[in-house]
Structures are given as structure tokens and as C-alpha cells.
Amino acid sequence: MASRKVKKTGTKAKKLPPFPALHLVTAQWALCFACLYAAVAFRAINHPCRHGDRASSYRRGQRPGHLRRAGHGPARLPGPPHRRRGGSLATTVPVQAVLFDIDGTLCDSDPLHHVAFQELLLEIGYNNGVPIDDEFFIKNIAGRSDAEAAQNLFPDWELEKGLKFLEEKDAKYRSLAKERLEPVKGLGKVVQWVKDHGYKRAAVTNAPRINAELMISLLGLSDFFQAIIIGGECEQPKPAPYPYLKALKELQVSAEHTFIFEDSASGIRAGVAAGMPVVAVATRNPEKSLLEAGASLLIKDYEDPKLWAALEEIDREEAKLKKASA
């Protein structure tokens, strides 16, 4: 019997890709979305508005969250990414400038400030008539601006009243300084080294201008410094970086080719935040606090062999540069 042909009706069903192929397509799309998300996240994290410079953080009136500490007191500011804390001073070669704090750095003036504070505080019956000791002085007064010192001493006073007391203290200090101010040991030697090399130089201090100019004059350095930067005349004093940034601007030099001499943790934090290595002169303040603040080198005074080893390294590196460019 002849076979009968059957006529096919309807449309042909669309074939779906086998399961493994569908899985591969889905995985490819998932990978694309993951890459896109990662790129957006990286861009957000590294956006300049998120990682502004340290000056902009101070300008907004607060430090970035990762710099705050629980409790109270200033946070320790890390050095900028391009400079490692504790690095050699030779990283500044070719050196353009050297910056100096004044109180405790050029001269051992803290004992005179301490005496002036003690006498005037006793007159007003502060601390029930018990004289402030070295620990209290270092913790609350040394290296701080007048406003900060006044707030630490008199938290219940109006700031204007506290600053008036500081003015009286400064007058007392100046009368003592005229008779008893002495340079830090070896200062003349390092001053001559800076002059011989032709580096630019500035004094950068939280002291009032009248005090700063008096100390510089008494030390015979009026013709040495090309600029005197006062913290109280800047947007914010140390430990904010503004005074040191202003010094760089006035001398027309870069942070990469400048280093600093400081004696206080507050000043060291300011220098590090401004992007420069800092030599800590341990005249009075605890060495541990100076190192924790980010000092690149710790010295006892300007005759310390560690300082001169570092300066000789600068000389060697600069000699290499001159030879290479000859």
C-alpha cells in the first residue's frame, strides 16, 4: 500500500540555545557590570573632593575622619603620600630653603616662658596657689598659639579675657628674655652652614610678632632671616600647615626642596602636614612625642653628630648633582 504524505502545518518552533551557552552569556554580562561598578567605585574613592590636601581639611574647620582620635587633643597628621615620614634629609636635594621655629628651636626660651606663667598665675591664685610644673607646661602651653594656651588654661573664661592674660605674660617674658635669653648650643654653626650654602631661610613661629622679632634680634639673627612668619597672622596657626605653606610662598621655594627645624610636637605636625621633613630639636619636650608627631631626625642640639652626618649627606648628594650636570 502506498504511503500517504502528511502535510506539515503551523510555524517552525524557534530553537533555544543549549543551557551551557545561556549560562556563558549571563556570566559575561555579570562580569561587565562588575567591572563597571569597580571603575565607578575607584573613581569615587580617588576623587579630589574626597582626598583634598591637608590645608583644605583645615579650611573646612575639621580634620578628615581617619585623622581624629577618640577623646580629645589634636590628631597626629601623617606625611603627604610623596614623602615618607622618617626619611633622610637628603631627599630634599637640591635644597632650596631651611625653615626654623623660634621658641625652643633657636633659643632655649621655654624656661623663661614657664617662669613668666608661674609668677602671673600665682598672682591670681591659679591651681589653688600651687605653681604649674613642667609636665603641665608642656602639655598645655609649650608650642601652642596664644588662643589655644588661653583655652587650655582658662576653659571657663571668655577668650578675650584669656588673651589679655597672655599679653601680660608676654610682657613679663620679654623683660626676662632681655636679660637671660640664650641660643641653643651650636646654633651659630648651623646658621653658618645655611649661609655658606646660600639657602633661603625663614623663621616660622606661633609667638606674637613683637616676641619673635625681639628674640631674633637678641640672637643676632635679624639679617639672617629673609622672612618671619607669624602663626597668628595666618589662616590658622600651628599645628595647621598654613604658617609653613606661607613661608614657602614668600620664599618662592617648594616643599620638596625644603626642610625644617622644630622643637614641639605641634610644630612638627605643622611641618609634616605641609609636606616637609622636620628635624626635631629635643631641648625640652619629650622625645617620644616628637617622634610620634613625625620627626625625620631627632637631635639634642645643633652640635649633635647625627645632625652633621645628615648635613654631610646633603653635601655629598648635591656634589653628585653638580658633577652630573657639569
Secondary structure, 3 states (H helix, E strand, C coil): CCCCCCCCCCCCCCCCCCHHHHHHHHHHHHHHHHHHHHHHHHHHHCCCCCCCCHHHHHHCCCCCHHHCCCCCCCCCCCCCCCCCCCCCHHHHCCCCEEEECCECCCECCHHHHHHHHHHHHHHCCHHHHCCCCHHHHHHHCCCCCHHHHHHHHCCCCCHHHHHHHHHHHHHHHHHHHHHHCCECCCHHHHHHHHHHHCCEEEEEECCCHHHHHHHHHHCCCCCCCCCEEEHHHCCCCCCCCHHHHHHHHHHCCCHHHEEEEECCHHHHHHHHHCCCCEEEECCCCCHHHHHHCCCCEEECCCCCHHHHHHHHHHHHHHHHHHHHHC
